[in-house]
Amino acid sequence: MAYRAGTVAVVGRTNVGKSTFINAVLGRKVVIVSDKPQTTRNRIRCILTTPEAQAVFVDTPGLHQPLNKLSAHLVRQAMKALSGVDELVYMVEPTGGVDPYDETVLPKVKALPCPKVLLVNKSDQAKGNALPETLLAYEGLGIFSDLVPVSSLRGTNLERALSVILGHLPEGEPLFPPDMPTDRPLEFVVAELIREKIYHTTYQEIPYSTAVTVEQITEREDKPLLEIYATIYVAKDSQKGIVIGAGGQKLKEIGRLARLELEAMLGKKVFLSLQVRVKPKWTEDEAEIARLTGE
């Protein structure tokens, strides 16, 4: 059987579980996850290599009605991901019908000249007949070649979903080395992990007003230690105080959680230095949005 390889855009509403699905099928954490909407801010290529195929999953920001320039930027990034892909996976929840917002996006999806697969995530949470009714409603649109109910958290039906997705890839040689999980540099991965810990430890508007940049990564020559210096940006002075916390405890906790995960991921000790700076109204400044989101 010929080898298959290609890019697969994973698209859907905010908080539908795209990143969780990608991490689950890759069998490792490549993209950050949170129960808060709009966690993913970039198009991130996550690479799954098997003996038969290589799927380059493109994780995208969640589709939503923009609230400011940052959220409008995220929606544009998601729609850009549709260009030139070999396959599209559209993810929805079992609501019992076609989501009204999906109805505005799916005409663009239908026009794409590539195979399209629908995944109904969180199928284990479906009430009554919501799951079969959702499948029937989306099947009736005539857009998707396959419709698969899954639960990314529980691992339900992921093997079937992956088999369907790999089966639609075109024949071809691998696009990336087999041991490469993502095309993003270490600086990006570190910044994302720090941002994930901010999402997990803060509340209300704070996560959406923060961005992280990595200023320097240095490998010590005298000992097996990686020194990382990063900056957390917020939009207001009051937010800076919340991120730092009383006596600096919140910032220490963010750093501790990020450092532990980085050490587990990299297999070496990490020294992580975090500072917090105020960048007023950066979520409304297109140039700052591009700089601070790494796009």
C-alpha positions in Angstrom: 0.0 0.0 0.0 1.3 3.4 -0.9 2.3 5.9 1.8 0.0 8.8 2.5 0.8 12.2 3.7 -0.8 15.6 3.9 -2.1 18.5 5.9 -5.4 18.3 7.9 -7.0 21.5 9.2 -9.0 21.0 12.4 -11.7 23.7 12.5 -14.7 24.4 14.7 -16.4 26.6 17.3 -14.5 27.9 20.3 -14.0 25.3 23.1 -15.3 22.4 21.0 -12.2 20.3 21.8 -9.9 20.6 18.8 -6.7 20.8 20.8 -7.8 18.0 23.1 -8.5 15.8 20.0 -5.1 16.5 18.5 -3.2 15.8 21.7 -5.2 12.6 22.1 -4.5 11.1 18.6 -0.8 12.1 18.8 -0.6 10.4 22.2 1.3 13.4 23.7 0.7 17.0 24.6 1.6 19.3 21.7 -0.9 22.1 22.0 -2.2 23.7 25.2 -5.7 23.1 26.4 -8.0 24.9 28.8 -11.7 24.9 29.6 -11.8 28.6 28.7 -12.7 29.7 25.2 -10.2 31.1 22.7 -7.2 29.3 24.3 -5.7 28.6 20.9 -4.4 31.7 19.2 -2.2 30.4 16.4 -2.3 27.9 13.5 -0.1 25.2 15.0 1.1 22.2 12.9 1.1 19.0 14.9 2.7 16.0 13.2 1.5 12.4 13.5 3.7 9.8 11.8 2.7 6.2 11.5 4.2 3.4 9.4 1.4 4.0 6.8 0.9 7.7 6.8 1.9 11.2 8.1 -0.9 13.6 9.0 0.1 17.2 9.7 -2.8 18.5 11.8 -3.3 22.2 11.8 -4.8 23.3 15.1 -6.7 26.5 14.6 -8.2 29.2 16.9 -11.9 28.6 17.6 -14.5 30.2 15.4 -16.6 32.8 17.3 -18.2 36.2 16.9 -15.3 38.7 17.3 -15.5 40.9 20.4 -12.3 43.0 19.7 -9.4 43.2 17.3 -7.6 40.3 19.0 -10.6 37.9 18.6 -11.1 39.1 15.0 -7.5 38.3 14.4 -8.1 34.8 15.8 -11.0 34.1 13.5 -8.9 35.3 10.5 -6.1 32.9 11.5 -8.7 30.0 11.6 -10.0 30.8 8.2 -6.5 31.2 6.7 -5.9 27.6 7.8 -8.4 26.4 5.2 -6.2 27.5 2.3 -4.3 24.7 0.6 -5.0 21.9 3.0 -5.4 18.3 1.8 -8.3 17.5 4.2 -10.6 19.3 6.6 -11.9 18.0 9.9 -14.8 20.1 11.2 -15.7 19.5 14.8 -19.0 20.2 16.5 -20.8 19.2 19.7 -24.0 17.0 19.9 -26.5 19.8 20.2 -29.3 18.1 18.2 -29.0 20.2 15.1 -26.7 22.4 13.0 -25.2 25.2 15.1 -26.4 28.7 13.8 -22.8 29.9 13.7 -21.8 26.9 11.7 -24.4 27.7 9.1 -22.5 30.9 8.4 -19.2 29.2 8.0 -20.1 25.9 6.3 -20.7 27.4 2.8 -17.0 28.3 2.7 -16.1 24.8 3.9 -18.3 23.2 1.2 -16.4 25.2 -1.5 -13.1 23.7 -0.5 -11.7 21.2 -3.0 -10.6 18.6 -0.4 -12.2 15.7 1.5 -14.2 16.9 4.6 -14.8 14.9 7.8 -17.2 15.8 10.6 -16.3 14.8 14.1 -19.1 15.2 16.8 -17.0 15.6 19.9 -18.2 15.2 23.5 -20.5 12.4 22.3 -20.5 11.0 25.8 -22.2 14.1 27.1 -25.1 14.0 24.6 -28.6 14.1 26.1 -31.4 11.9 24.7 -31.4 11.7 20.9 -29.1 14.7 20.5 -26.2 12.7 19.0 -28.1 10.9 16.2 -30.1 14.1 15.5 -26.8 16.0 15.2 -25.4 13.4 12.8 -28.5 13.5 10.7 -28.6 17.3 10.6 -25.0 17.6 9.4 -25.3 14.7 7.0 -28.2 16.4 5.4 -26.0 19.3 4.4 -24.2 17.1 1.9 -20.8 18.5 2.8 -19.0 15.7 4.7 -17.9 12.3 3.3 -17.7 10.8 6.8 -19.3 11.7 10.1 -17.8 10.2 13.3 -18.9 10.7 16.9 -16.0 10.8 19.3 -15.0 11.8 22.9 -11.5 13.2 22.9 -11.3 13.2 26.7 -12.5 9.6 27.1 -10.8 8.3 23.9 -14.0 7.0 22.5 -13.9 6.2 18.8 -10.6 7.9 18.2 -9.1 5.0 16.4 -12.0 5.0 13.9 -11.8 8.7 13.4 -8.0 8.6 12.8 -8.4 5.7 10.4 -11.0 7.7 8.4 -8.8 10.8 8.4 -5.6 9.0 7.3 -7.6 7.2 4.6 -8.4 10.5 2.9 -4.8 11.8 2.7 -3.2 11.8 -0.7 -0.4 9.4 -1.6 3.0 10.9 -1.1 6.2 11.1 0.9 6.4 12.3 4.6 6.5 16.1 4.9 8.5 16.2 8.1 11.0 13.9 9.9 9.2 11.1 11.8 10.3 12.2 15.3 9.1 15.8 14.9 5.9 16.6 16.8 5.5 20.2 15.7 7.1 22.7 13.3 7.1 25.4 16.0 10.4 26.3 17.7 11.0 25.7 21.4 10.5 29.4 22.2 6.9 29.1 20.9 6.2 25.9 22.9 7.6 27.5 26.1 5.5 30.6 25.7 2.4 28.6 25.1 2.9 26.4 28.2 3.3 29.5 30.3 0.2 31.0 28.8 -1.7 27.8 29.6 -0.7 28.0 33.3 -2.0 31.6 33.3 -5.4 30.3 32.0 -5.4 27.6 34.7 -4.6 29.9 37.6 -6.4 33.2 36.8 -10.0 34.2 36.0 -12.5 36.5 34.2 -10.7 38.7 31.7 -7.2 38.1 32.8 -6.3 35.1 30.5 -7.6 37.0 27.4 -5.6 40.1 28.2 -2.3 38.2 28.5 0.4 37.3 26.0 3.8 35.7 26.6 7.1 36.2 24.8 10.3 34.2 25.4 13.3 36.6 25.5 16.1 34.1 25.9 16.8 30.3 26.2 20.3 29.4 27.2 21.7 25.9 27.8 24.3 26.0 30.6 27.7 24.5 29.7 28.7 23.7 33.3 25.6 21.8 34.2 22.5 20.1 32.6 20.3 23.2 33.0 18.2 25.2 30.6 17.7 28.9 31.6 14.6 30.5 30.2 13.7 34.2 30.5 10.1 35.1 29.5 7.8 38.1 29.8 4.1 38.1 30.4 2.2 41.0 28.9 -1.1 42.4 30.3 -3.3 45.2 29.1 -3.8 47.1 32.4 -1.9 47.8 35.7 -4.7 46.2 37.7 -4.1 43.0 35.7 -0.4 43.0 36.4 -1.2 43.0 40.1 -3.5 40.0 39.7 -1.0 38.0 37.7 1.8 38.7 40.2 -0.5 38.1 43.2 0.0 38.9 46.9 3.7 38.7 47.7 4.3 37.4 44.2 2.6 34.1 44.9 0.5 33.9 41.8 3.5 34.5 39.5 5.5 31.9 41.4 2.7 29.3 41.0 2.5 30.0 37.2 6.3 29.6 37.0 6.3 26.5 39.1 3.6 24.7 37.0 5.2 25.7 33.7 8.7 24.7 34.9 7.6 21.2 36.1 5.9 20.5 32.7 8.9 21.8 30.8 11.3 19.6 32.8 9.1 16.6 32.1 8.9 17.4 28.4 12.5 18.3 27.9 14.1 15.7 30.3 16.3 18.3 32.0 16.3 20.8 34.8 14.8 24.2 33.9 15.4 27.6 35.5 12.4 29.8 34.5 12.4 33.6 35.1 9.1 35.4 34.6 8.5 39.1 34.6 5.2 41.0 34.0 4.8 44.1 31.9 1.9 46.3 31.0 1.2 46.9 27.3 -1.9 49.2 27.3 -4.7 48.2 25.0 -2.6 45.6 23.1 -5.7 43.5 22.3 -6.9 46.5 20.1 -3.5 47.1 18.4 -3.0 45.1 15.2 0.7 45.4 15.2 1.0 44.4 18.9 -1.4 41.5 18.3 0.8 40.2 15.5 3.9 40.6 17.6 2.6 39.1 20.8 0.8 36.2 19.2 3.7 35.2 17.1 1.9 35.5 13.7 
